[in-house]
Amino acid sequence: MHLIAVNIGRERQVQVGERTVRTGIYKTPVTGRVRLDAFGLEADVVADAKHHGGRDQAVYAYSAEDYDWWAEQLGEALEPGTFGENLTLSSFGREPVRIGDRFRVGEVLLEVTAPRIPCGVFATRMSDLEWVRKFRQARRPGFYARVLVSGQVQAGDPLERLSTPHDYPTLTELFELHYARNPDPARVRRLLEAPIAERARRDWERWLEQFDQA
């Protein structure tokens, strides 16, 4: 496995319904080595800091294998960075990715924290009003990660997956739980034992508190 592309975006303004939104989702591959630290890729833009970026979502990664699947569905190949990912990996490996799994990319070490949840900006990027539904149904979300070891990365760097020794939820489990109408409290408590992103942790802790008080 290896790193296929490092993708960086500049800020744009797009129209999402009646809103004008600032976004960094339009990313393209760059050449050479790029610094990656706890706050993300050097020179990459995080326009919506409320929902993106930060130490627990410093990096978004997607796989070429999932892009190949989308190419079959859409009838066209998609270039690295199309989904707004910072890192395009050749593969995530054979086993389902779990929260807490680690990926060594060159000299950088990442820890998986959350799946990507599609939004209206993503649909605008894809020029498809049905994109949120399609992405949800595909169940191929890619992952956000925190950076445990900083360093420089470039296309072609070797990629190694270090699976967590714990039975933490898979990305798909967390992705589906996000859309559940009546989440199972036991599943939520199990999820909170994992090193998930702080945004997701706050939301689920708040939900569990309300459930316990009901």
Secondary structure as UniProt FT lines:
FT   STRAND          2..9
FT   STRAND          12..16
FT   TURN            17..18
FT   STRAND          19..23
FT   STRAND          27..29
FT   STRAND          34..37
FT   TURN            38..39
FT   STRAND          40..41
FT   TURN            42..43
FT   TURN            49..51
FT   HELIX           55..57
FT   STRAND          59..63
FT   HELIX           64..74
FT   TURN            80..83
FT   STRAND          87..89
FT   TURN            99..100
FT   STRAND          102..105
FT   TURN            106..107
FT   STRAND          108..115
FT   HELIX           120..125
FT   TURN            126..127
FT   TURN            129..130
FT   HELIX           131..138
FT   STRAND          143..149
FT   STRAND          151..153
FT   TURN            155..156
FT   STRAND          158..162
FT   HELIX           171..179
FT   HELIX           185..192
FT   HELIX           198..213
//
